[in-house]
Every structure is written in C-alpha cells, then in structure tokens.
Amino acid sequence: MKRTEIKDVLSGNLLSKKVTVCGWVKTSRESKTVAFAEINDGSSFSPVQIVIDKAALEDTLKFLKVGAAIKVTGTVVKSEINDQIEINAEEIILLGESPSDYPLQKKRHTLEFLRTMPHLRIRTNTFNAVFRVRSKISFAVHEYFQKNGYYYVHTPIITSSDCEGAGEIFRVTTLPPFYVSPEGEDYYKEDFFGKKAGLTVSGQLEGEAAALALGKIYTFGPTFRAENSNTPRHAAEFWQIEPEVAFAELPDIIEIAEDMIKYLIRYALENCREELEFFEKFYEKGLIEKLEKVVSEKFGVIEYTEALELLKKADADFKYPVEWGLDLQTEHERYIAETVFNRPVFVINYPKDIKSFYMKQNPDGKTVAATDLLVPGVGEIIGCSERENDYDKLLSAIRSRGMNEDDYKSYLELRKFGSAPHSGFGLGLERFLMYITGISNIRDVQLYPRTPKEIRV
C-alpha cells in the first residue's frame, strides 16, 4: 500500500502536507474530546503522535489498543505544546486488531519476562533499539573490511574438524536415533558424508586457506558451540567476525583489531545516536562518554605474566585462583580492564597449554603469540593470535593433544606449500553489542537465543 514512512514525517520536511502512514500503536490515551496514539512503523526509533478529534472520528477506542496495526491519513503539523511533529488524523483504518490479552501492555517489563516471548519482545523500545544497532554494526563490519581491501569469504557451516580442538561441536547426521553400526564397520559409514560432521565452531581454518591466496580475507557468519556454559556471556549459537591476514605478525593483527573496534564504535556514535542515548538513560549511565573515550585513546597492552603479578597483588577477593598457567576468568579480565587500565587492553603471550593448538609458539617454549582483548564491563571480546606456520611445530601440537591428524591434513599442508607468517582474530558480534549498548546478557542481543536447555521458536 502507498504510504509515507514515519522517519520522513519526523524529518520535518512534510509540514502541512497530507500523508498516509501505517504503524503499530505503542501507547494511547484520551480525554473527553481528543485521543492520542503514538505509532511506529520501524523506520525510526521514535514514534509519531497521532491526534484524533473524537467528534470527527467516531468509535476511536478500537484504534487505540496497544499493539494494534493502523493506517492513518492526516496532516503533518507541529504540536502547540512541545513543538514536536505530529499528525492530525482525518481517517483511520484498523489493519490488525490487538486483543485485551496482548502481553506488552505495561511500559516496562523485566528482560527475563521478555525472554519468554522472543517473537514479541522486539516490539519494545529496548529490543527495537538493540536490533537497530545490530543491523547498523553488521553493515559497518562489511564496510570496514571492504574499504580496507579484504575479501569476504563464506566458510562452511558444516565441517569435519573441530577448529578449537575442544570437541564442543554439534553433530550433524542423517542416521536415525539409536542407530547401531554393523560390527566391525565404521559408525559413520552410512551417514550422509560418510564421516563425522558437525556445525562449525569457527571459520578460521578455511579462512586461513583463503588468506594464503587472497592476502586479506574476513568471514562473518553464525558459529556454534556445544558448551554447557549457562552464563550471561555464552550462547550456543552466535555470530562471529573473523579476519585472516597473510604476512601479519601478532603486533600487526593487534593494530588491525584496535582499528576495527574503533571504526565500529565511531560508526555507532554517528549512526545510532538516538538508540545509544536510550541505552545510556535506561541501561548504562555514561555509556556515550565511555564509547567516545574508547575511540580517542590508545588501547593498553600487557603481558600475561605481568597481568598475573598484578592480580596477585590486587586488593580484591577473587573467586577463582590466580596462578601462572591458568586461564583468566571473567572477574580477572574485568579487574584488569576496569581497575588497572580503565580502558580496553590486550593481554599478550599466554601459556601455550591453555590456548589452541594452532597458535604460534614463542621462542621461550612456554607461551604462544596470542592475545585477548579485554574491555570494561564485559571482559574478553576478541581472541587473537599469530598462527603457527612451522609444519613440525604444528604437527607436534596436534599430536600432543591427541587430535586426529587426518582431520587436519589440509591445514598441515598449508605449512608445506609456501608457508608464511599470518594472523587473525575472532570477534563475537553479540559480546561487542553488549559492550556498546550496556545490555548485560547475551540473550538480550539475539533475536532467538540458543542456550543450554533453552530453544524457542
């Protein structure tokens, strides 16, 4: 149907013009002679107010129920009270009614309550703002890499290897439940691929192959982890941004990661201002100042060993132990980012035994050229490393962890044919969104969250 989008009405360029708009009723109220309804069509974060003369338009109550979809024709004017744009209605058509049991009647609901209805929660201001920002940031990801000469590659969703070597993959199979293979035969012989397959945990391994031909590539898509971590920071399905860069060592990829983060935040500040102001008002005081500080300051860098010493001396009651050789927990990461640096910080050169097999071994034989980017309020949002490009060292790492060499034959061959230093990182889109919105639970920046024992349609 022919209509004017509400964002164009709110621009102020259509004053005194007759327009037709469509939208859903967000709020409504009425007096004896006049009724008001705020409607939104998704084209803007802010709604437009519809002013209804009850004497001219009879039976207005059916148009004012929260959640109803309506079509309004009227004249665009400025409010005499607050100078805001509104529409004096001349005709209203009910497109879709909203019954009295519509569950979003109140202005504020808890996020926990709204998780029970993911199909409706996007209609609230919070989730409308979240997914508007998510859309803009996703576009900015592509814009950043395309402007900087990267090629976008589509790595497989279904893979035969576990990139992280941790075994936390979702199995993909066409075998019937309770299938038992004939004695002496490979269990997967009759499966669709004839071998074990699963949903990808990362596009990195295939991305490396592309980078060693194209130079600079990135992947951006869904990844899956069958990790039973029921925390505010973990989900079984999430979107990940993964660049791979040939002829880049650890300092080079750190520089790229910082540049990309600042680009995305700057883009949000310039293109999602209204939404960020909403998040600052309701979720994180000082959010915009925090983001402006991030883009204006250099990120910190600290050695893992030095970070451990600072944690041991910290006047803090940590729940988890602080010992060299142990991975940093969220409480440690946040202390370093928030108390020690008060800004994003790269922790570099982790012990090799707590990091993935593919990370480049440092000359000390104990650490790898890896880094995590820690940010205040969240903890780690980027995992990054220089990749091991020495065939013998990589093979040794695979064998020492009991991994199946056949699964990594192609990956190993990349180290035989024109091997070169190369590096990459993974940024979880959802964790980044948590950081720039102040939303504290990963379930609240996903349309349909997938977490342990929780899947809704």
C-alpha positions as CSV (number, residue, x, y, z in Angstrom):
1,M,0.0,0.0,0.0
2,K,1.1,3.5,-0.7
3,R,2.4,5.2,2.5
4,T,4.9,7.6,3.9
5,E,7.5,6.2,6.3
6,I,7.4,7.7,9.8
7,K,11.1,8.7,9.7
8,D,10.2,11.0,6.8
9,V,7.4,12.5,8.7
10,L,9.6,13.2,11.7
11,S,12.2,14.8,9.5
12,G,10.1,18.0,9.5
13,N,10.1,18.2,5.7
14,L,6.4,17.4,5.3
15,L,4.8,20.1,7.5
16,S,1.3,21.0,6.3
17,K,1.3,18.0,3.9
18,K,-1.3,15.4,3.9
19,V,0.2,11.9,4.4
20,T,-0.8,8.3,4.9
21,V,1.2,6.4,7.5
22,C,1.0,2.8,8.8
23,G,2.2,1.5,12.1
24,W,1.6,-0.3,15.4
25,V,0.2,1.5,18.4
26,K,2.9,1.9,21.1
27,T,0.8,3.9,23.6
28,S,-2.5,5.7,23.7
29,R,-4.6,7.9,25.9
30,E,-7.7,10.0,25.6
31,S,-9.6,12.9,27.1
32,K,-13.2,13.8,26.7
33,T,-12.8,15.3,23.2
34,V,-9.3,14.3,22.0
35,A,-7.4,11.0,21.8
36,F,-3.7,10.4,21.2
37,A,-1.8,7.4,19.9
38,E,1.9,7.0,19.3
39,I,2.6,4.7,16.4
40,N,5.8,3.3,14.9
41,D,6.5,1.5,11.6
42,G,10.1,0.5,12.3
43,S,11.6,3.2,10.0
44,S,12.7,5.3,13.0
45,F,13.3,4.6,16.7
46,S,11.0,7.4,17.7
47,P,7.2,7.1,17.1
48,V,5.0,9.8,15.7
49,Q,2.0,11.0,17.7
50,I,-1.5,10.8,16.1
51,V,-4.0,13.4,17.3
52,I,-7.6,12.2,17.0
53,D,-10.7,14.5,17.2
54,K,-13.2,12.2,18.8
55,A,-16.1,14.3,17.4
56,A,-14.9,13.9,13.8
57,L,-13.8,10.2,14.1
58,E,-16.3,8.0,16.0
59,D,-15.5,4.8,17.8
60,T,-11.9,5.6,18.3
61,L,-11.2,3.1,21.1
62,K,-10.7,0.2,18.6
63,F,-7.8,2.2,17.1
64,L,-6.1,2.9,20.4
65,K,-5.4,-0.6,21.7
66,V,-1.7,-1.1,22.3
67,G,-0.2,-3.5,19.6
68,A,-2.9,-2.8,17.0
69,A,-1.8,-2.1,13.4
70,I,-3.5,1.0,11.9
71,K,-3.4,3.1,8.8
72,V,-3.7,6.8,9.3
73,T,-4.3,9.6,6.8
74,G,-3.9,13.2,8.1
75,T,-2.0,16.4,8.0
76,V,1.5,16.8,9.4
77,V,1.7,19.6,12.0
78,K,3.9,20.9,14.9
79,S,2.5,20.3,18.3
80,E,1.3,23.5,20.1
81,I,2.6,22.2,23.4
82,N,6.2,20.9,22.7
83,D,6.9,21.8,19.1
84,Q,7.2,18.1,18.1
85,I,5.9,16.7,14.8
86,E,2.5,15.0,14.9
87,I,-0.3,14.1,12.6
88,N,-3.9,15.4,12.8
89,A,-5.9,12.3,11.8
90,E,-8.6,12.6,9.2
91,E,-9.1,8.9,8.6
92,I,-8.0,5.8,10.5
93,I,-8.3,2.2,9.2
94,L,-7.8,-0.7,11.5
95,L,-5.4,-3.2,9.8
96,G,-4.9,-5.6,12.6
97,E,-6.6,-5.6,15.9
98,S,-4.9,-6.3,19.3
99,P,-6.9,-8.2,21.9
100,S,-7.1,-7.3,25.6
101,D,-4.6,-10.1,26.4
102,Y,-1.8,-8.6,24.4
103,P,1.1,-9.2,26.8
104,L,3.0,-5.9,26.3
105,Q,0.6,-3.6,27.9
106,K,2.9,-2.1,30.5
107,K,5.6,0.4,29.5
108,R,8.3,-1.5,31.4
109,H,8.8,-5.3,31.6
110,T,11.8,-7.2,33.0
111,L,14.2,-8.6,30.4
112,E,13.7,-12.0,32.0
113,F,10.0,-11.8,31.3
114,L,10.5,-10.6,27.8
115,R,12.8,-13.6,27.0
116,T,9.7,-15.8,27.3
117,M,8.3,-14.2,24.2
118,P,11.1,-13.5,21.7
119,H,8.6,-13.2,18.9
120,L,7.0,-10.1,20.6
121,R,9.8,-8.5,22.6
122,I,11.4,-6.8,19.6
123,R,8.3,-4.5,19.7
124,T,9.5,-3.0,23.0
125,N,11.8,0.0,22.9
126,T,14.8,-1.9,24.3
127,F,14.8,-4.6,21.7
128,N,13.8,-2.3,18.9
129,A,16.9,-0.3,19.8
130,V,19.1,-3.4,20.1
131,F,18.3,-4.8,16.7
132,R,18.5,-1.4,15.0
133,V,22.1,-1.1,16.4
134,R,22.8,-4.7,15.5
135,S,21.8,-4.1,11.9
136,K,23.9,-0.9,11.6
137,I,27.0,-2.6,13.2
138,S,26.7,-5.6,10.9
139,F,26.8,-3.2,7.9
140,A,29.7,-1.4,9.4
141,V,31.7,-4.6,9.7
142,H,31.4,-5.2,6.0
143,E,32.1,-1.6,5.2
144,Y,35.3,-1.6,7.3
145,F,36.8,-4.6,5.6
146,Q,35.7,-3.7,2.1
147,K,37.2,-0.3,2.5
148,N,40.5,-1.8,3.6
149,G,40.9,-4.3,0.8
150,Y,39.7,-7.5,2.4
151,Y,37.8,-10.2,0.5
152,Y,34.6,-11.6,2.1
153,V,34.6,-15.4,2.0
154,H,31.8,-17.8,3.0
155,T,33.4,-20.6,5.0
156,P,31.4,-23.8,5.6
157,I,28.7,-24.1,8.2
158,I,29.1,-27.9,8.2
159,T,32.7,-29.1,8.9
160,S,34.5,-32.3,9.6
161,S,37.0,-30.8,12.1
162,D,36.8,-29.0,15.4
163,C,38.8,-25.8,15.0
164,E,39.4,-25.3,18.7
165,G,40.3,-29.0,19.3
166,A,38.0,-29.0,22.3
167,G,35.2,-31.3,21.0
168,E,32.4,-28.9,21.7
169,I,30.6,-29.3,18.4
170,F,27.0,-30.0,17.5
171,R,26.8,-33.2,15.5
172,V,25.3,-33.2,12.0
173,T,23.8,-36.5,10.9
174,T,21.1,-38.3,8.9
175,L,21.4,-41.5,10.9
176,P,18.3,-42.5,12.7
177,P,18.1,-42.3,16.5
178,F,19.7,-45.3,18.3
179,Y,21.5,-46.4,15.1
180,V,24.0,-49.2,15.7
181,S,26.6,-49.8,13.1
182,P,27.2,-53.4,12.0
183,E,30.0,-55.0,13.9
184,G,33.4,-54.1,12.6
185,E,32.2,-51.2,10.4
186,D,32.8,-47.5,10.8
187,Y,29.9,-45.9,12.7
188,Y,29.7,-43.1,10.2
189,K,30.0,-45.2,7.0
190,E,26.2,-45.0,6.3
191,D,26.0,-41.3,7.4
192,F,25.3,-38.6,4.8
193,F,29.0,-37.6,4.5
194,G,30.4,-41.0,5.3
195,K,32.4,-39.5,8.2
196,K,31.8,-37.5,11.4
197,A,30.4,-34.0,10.7
198,G,29.3,-31.1,12.8
199,L,28.3,-27.4,12.9
200,T,31.3,-25.1,12.7
201,V,32.8,-23.5,15.8
202,S,34.8,-21.1,13.6
203,G,35.6,-20.3,10.0
204,Q,39.2,-19.8,10.9
205,L,40.8,-23.0,9.4
206,E,39.2,-22.5,6.0
207,G,39.8,-18.7,6.3
208,E,43.5,-19.3,6.6
209,A,43.5,-21.2,3.3
210,A,41.8,-18.3,1.6
211,A,44.1,-15.7,3.2
212,L,47.2,-17.6,1.9
213,A,45.9,-17.0,-1.6
214,L,44.0,-13.7,-1.4
215,G,46.1,-12.0,1.2
216,K,43.4,-10.4,3.4
217,I,40.0,-12.0,4.0
218,Y,37.2,-12.0,6.5
219,T,34.3,-14.2,7.4
220,F,31.1,-13.0,9.2
221,G,28.5,-15.6,10.0
222,P,27.0,-17.9,12.6
223,T,29.1,-20.3,14.6
224,F,28.1,-22.9,17.1
225,R,29.5,-24.2,20.4
226,A,28.0,-27.2,22.3
227,E,29.5,-25.7,25.5
228,N,27.3,-26.1,28.6
229,S,28.1,-22.6,29.9
230,N,24.9,-21.1,31.2
231,T,26.3,-17.6,31.8
232,P,25.3,-14.1,30.6
233,R,28.3,-14.2,28.1
234,H,27.8,-17.5,26.4
235,A,25.4,-18.8,23.8
236,A,25.3,-22.0,21.7
237,E,24.8,-20.0,18.5
238,F,26.4,-16.6,17.8
239,W,27.8,-14.5,15.0
240,Q,31.5,-14.1,14.7
241,I,33.7,-11.7,12.7
242,E,37.0,-13.4,11.7
243,P,39.6,-11.8,9.6
244,E,42.8,-13.6,8.5
245,V,45.8,-11.7,7.2
246,A,48.8,-13.1,5.4
247,F,52.3,-11.6,6.2
248,A,50.9,-10.3,9.6
249,E,52.6,-11.0,12.9
250,L,51.0,-10.5,16.3
251,P,51.7,-6.7,16.6
252,D,50.1,-6.3,13.1
253,I,46.9,-8.1,13.9
254,I,46.6,-6.2,17.2
255,E,46.8,-3.0,15.3
256,I,44.1,-4.1,12.9
257,A,41.8,-5.3,15.8
258,E,42.1,-1.9,17.6
259,D,41.4,0.0,14.3
260,M,38.3,-2.1,13.6
261,I,36.9,-1.8,17.1
262,K,37.3,2.0,16.9
263,Y,35.8,2.1,13.5
264,L,32.7,0.2,14.6
265,I,32.2,2.3,17.7
266,R,32.7,5.5,15.8
267,Y,30.0,4.3,13.3
268,A,27.6,3.6,16.1
269,L,28.1,7.0,17.6
270,E,27.5,8.7,14.3
271,N,24.6,6.5,13.1
272,C,22.8,5.1,16.2
273,R,22.9,8.2,18.4
274,E,19.2,8.1,19.4
275,E,19.4,4.4,20.3
276,L,22.7,4.9,22.3
277,E,21.0,7.8,24.2
278,F,18.2,5.4,25.1
279,F,20.7,2.8,26.4
280,E,22.5,5.4,28.4
281,K,19.3,6.5,30.0
282,F,18.0,3.1,30.9
283,Y,21.0,0.7,31.0
284,E,24.4,2.3,31.4
285,K,25.0,5.8,32.7
286,G,27.9,7.4,31.0
287,L,27.7,5.0,28.0
288,I,28.3,7.6,25.3
289,E,31.2,9.1,27.2
290,K,32.7,5.7,27.6
291,L,32.5,4.9,23.9
292,E,33.9,8.3,22.9
293,K,36.8,7.7,25.2
294,V,37.5,4.3,23.5
295,V,37.8,5.8,20.1
296,S,40.1,8.6,21.3
297,E,42.6,6.7,23.4
298,K,45.2,4.1,22.6
299,F,44.4,0.6,23.9
300,G,46.6,-0.9,26.6
301,V,48.9,-3.9,26.1
302,I,50.2,-6.1,28.9
303,E,52.0,-9.4,29.1
304,Y,50.0,-12.3,30.6
305,T,52.8,-12.9,33.2
306,E,52.7,-9.2,34.2
307,A,48.9,-9.3,34.5
308,L,49.2,-12.3,36.8
309,E,51.5,-10.4,39.1
310,L,49.1,-7.5,39.3
311,L,46.2,-9.8,40.0
312,K,48.2,-11.5,42.8
313,K,48.9,-8.1,44.4
314,A,45.3,-6.8,43.9
315,D,43.2,-5.8,46.9
316,A,40.3,-7.9,45.6
317,D,38.6,-11.1,46.8
318,F,38.7,-13.2,43.6
319,K,36.5,-16.4,43.5
320,Y,38.9,-18.2,41.2
321,P,42.7,-18.8,41.9
322,V,45.3,-16.7,40.2
323,E,48.3,-18.8,39.2
324,W,50.6,-18.8,36.2
325,G,49.4,-21.4,33.7
326,L,45.7,-20.9,34.5
327,D,43.3,-19.1,32.2
328,L,41.9,-15.7,33.2
329,Q,38.4,-15.8,34.5
330,T,35.8,-13.0,33.8
331,E,36.5,-11.5,37.2
332,H,40.2,-11.3,36.5
333,E,39.6,-9.9,33.0
334,R,37.3,-7.2,34.3
335,Y,39.7,-6.2,37.1
336,I,42.5,-5.7,34.5
337,A,40.3,-3.8,32.1
338,E,38.3,-1.7,34.6
339,T,40.6,-1.2,37.6
340,V,44.1,-1.4,36.2
341,F,43.6,0.2,32.8
342,N,40.1,1.7,32.8
343,R,40.1,1.1,29.0
344,P,40.4,-1.8,26.6
345,V,43.6,-3.8,26.9
346,F,45.3,-6.5,25.0
347,V,46.8,-9.3,27.2
348,I,49.5,-11.0,25.2
349,N,51.7,-14.1,25.2
350,Y,49.5,-16.6,27.1
351,P,50.8,-20.1,28.3
352,K,50.6,-22.4,25.3
353,D,48.8,-25.2,27.3
354,I,45.7,-23.1,27.8
355,K,45.5,-21.9,24.2
356,S,44.5,-23.5,20.9
357,F,46.9,-25.8,19.0
358,Y,47.2,-23.5,16.0
359,M,48.8,-20.6,17.8
360,K,52.4,-19.7,17.1
361,Q,54.8,-20.9,19.7
362,N,57.1,-18.3,21.1
363,P,60.9,-18.9,21.4
364,D,60.6,-19.4,25.2
365,G,58.8,-22.7,24.6
366,K,56.2,-21.9,27.2
367,T,54.0,-19.2,25.6
368,V,52.3,-18.5,22.3
369,A,51.9,-15.3,20.3
370,A,48.2,-14.9,21.3
371,T,46.2,-12.1,22.8
372,D,42.7,-11.5,24.2
373,L,41.2,-8.0,24.0
374,L,39.5,-7.2,27.4
375,V,37.0,-4.4,27.8
376,P,35.4,-2.9,30.9
377,G,32.0,-4.3,31.8
378,V,32.3,-7.4,29.7
379,G,35.8,-9.0,29.8
380,E,37.1,-10.7,26.7
381,I,35.6,-9.8,23.3
382,I,38.4,-10.7,20.9
383,G,40.6,-13.8,20.8
384,C,43.6,-13.2,18.5
385,S,46.8,-14.9,17.6
386,E,49.6,-15.3,15.1
387,R,49.1,-18.8,13.5
388,E,51.8,-21.4,13.8
389,N,53.4,-21.6,10.3
390,D,56.0,-24.2,11.1
391,Y,54.9,-27.6,9.9
392,D,56.8,-29.7,12.5
393,K,55.7,-27.5,15.5
394,L,52.1,-27.6,14.3
395,L,52.2,-31.3,13.9
396,S,53.7,-31.7,17.3
397,A,51.0,-29.6,18.9
398,I,48.3,-31.7,17.2
399,R,49.8,-35.0,18.3
400,S,50.5,-33.8,21.9
401,R,46.7,-33.1,22.3
402,G,45.6,-36.4,20.9
403,M,43.9,-34.9,17.9
404,N,43.2,-36.9,14.7
405,E,45.9,-35.9,12.2
406,D,43.8,-36.9,9.3
407,D,41.2,-34.2,10.2
408,Y,43.9,-31.6,9.8
409,K,45.8,-32.9,6.8
410,S,44.8,-30.0,4.5
411,Y,45.6,-27.5,7.3
412,L,49.0,-29.0,7.8
413,E,49.7,-28.9,4.0
414,L,49.3,-25.1,4.1
415,R,52.6,-25.2,6.2
416,K,54.3,-27.2,3.4
417,F,53.4,-25.2,0.3
418,G,54.6,-21.5,0.6
419,S,54.1,-21.2,4.3
420,A,54.2,-17.6,5.5
421,P,53.5,-15.7,8.8
422,H,49.8,-15.0,9.1
423,S,47.5,-13.9,11.9
424,G,43.8,-13.5,12.6
425,F,41.2,-12.9,15.3
426,G,37.6,-13.6,16.2
427,L,35.2,-11.0,17.5
428,G,31.8,-12.2,18.8
429,L,29.2,-9.8,17.5
430,E,27.0,-10.3,20.4
431,R,29.6,-9.5,23.0
432,F,30.6,-6.4,21.1
433,L,26.9,-5.4,21.1
434,M,26.7,-5.9,24.9
435,Y,29.7,-3.6,25.3
436,I,28.3,-0.7,23.2
437,T,24.7,-0.9,24.4
438,G,25.2,-1.7,28.1
439,I,23.0,-4.8,27.8
440,S,24.4,-7.3,30.3
441,N,23.1,-10.6,29.0
442,I,24.0,-12.1,25.6
443,R,20.4,-13.5,25.4
444,D,19.2,-9.9,25.0
445,V,21.2,-9.0,21.9
446,Q,20.0,-12.1,20.0
447,L,16.6,-12.4,18.2
448,Y,16.1,-16.0,19.2
449,P,18.8,-17.0,21.8
450,R,20.1,-20.6,21.8
451,T,21.4,-21.5,25.2
452,P,21.6,-24.8,27.2
453,K,18.1,-26.3,27.8
454,E,16.6,-23.3,26.0
455,I,15.3,-23.1,22.5
456,R,12.2,-21.2,21.4
457,V,10.6,-20.7,18.0
